[in-house]
C-alpha cells in the first residue's frame, strides 16, 4: 500500500512539474499584447492542470502524515479540495483579466465554495 501511494505522489510531482514548465513557457515566450484566444485558453488549461496537481499533492501529503482514514479517501478529499481551490484561482484570474473582479464578488465566490465543501463534508 505504501509503495502505491509513493508512486502516486511521484507521478503527481512529475505531472505538476511538466505543467509548470508549460505554463512558464507560455508566460515567458509569448507577447501579451498579441496573444490570441487559443493560446490564452491553453495558458488557463495548463495553469489549472498545474494548480490541480500541485494542490492535490500538497493536500495529500499533508493529510497522509497522520492517516486517520483510508488512503483512497484521503486522495478523494484532496482531489475535491484541489479542484475547488483551482477553480477559485482560475475564476479570479479570468474575472481580473476582464476587470470584473470586485471584493464583494470575490467574497461571494469564496463563500460559495466554502458552502460546497461544507456540503461534501456533511455527507
BELCOR-V703325 format. One record per backbone hydrogen bond with DSSP energy under -0.5 kcal/mol. CO is the residue of the C=O (numbers start at 1). NH is the residue of the N-H. If there is no record, write none. Layout:
{{CO | NH} {CO | NH}}
This chain:
{{1 | 5} {2 | 6} {3 | 7} {4 | 8} {5 | 9} {6 | 10} {7 | 11} {8 | 12} {9 | 13} {10 | 14} {11 | 15} {12 | 16} {13 | 17} {14 | 18} {15 | 19} {16 | 20} {17 | 21} {18 | 22} {19 | 23} {20 | 24} {21 | 25} {22 | 26} {23 | 27} {24 | 28} {25 | 29} {26 | 30} {30 | 32} {31 | 34} {36 | 40} {37 | 41} {38 | 42} {39 | 43} {40 | 44} {41 | 45} {42 | 46} {43 | 47} {44 | 48} {45 | 49} {46 | 50} {47 | 51} {48 | 52} {49 | 53} {50 | 54} {51 | 55} {52 | 56} {53 | 57} {54 | 58} {55 | 59} {56 | 60} {57 | 61} {58 | 62} {59 | 63} {60 | 64} {61 | 65} {62 | 65} {63 | 66} {64 | 67} {66 | 68} {70 | 74} {71 | 75} {72 | 76} {73 | 77} {74 | 78} {75 | 79} {76 | 80} {77 | 81} {78 | 82} {79 | 83} {80 | 84} {81 | 85} {82 | 86} {83 | 87} {84 | 88} {85 | 89} {86 | 90} {87 | 91} {88 | 92} {89 | 93} {90 | 94} {91 | 95} {92 | 96} {93 | 97} {94 | 98} {95 | 100} {95 | 101} {96 | 99} {100 | 102} {102 | 106} {103 | 107} {104 | 108} {105 | 109} {106 | 110} {107 | 111} {108 | 112} {109 | 113} {110 | 114} {111 | 115} {112 | 116} {113 | 117} {114 | 118} {115 | 119} {116 | 120} {117 | 121} {118 | 122} {119 | 123}}
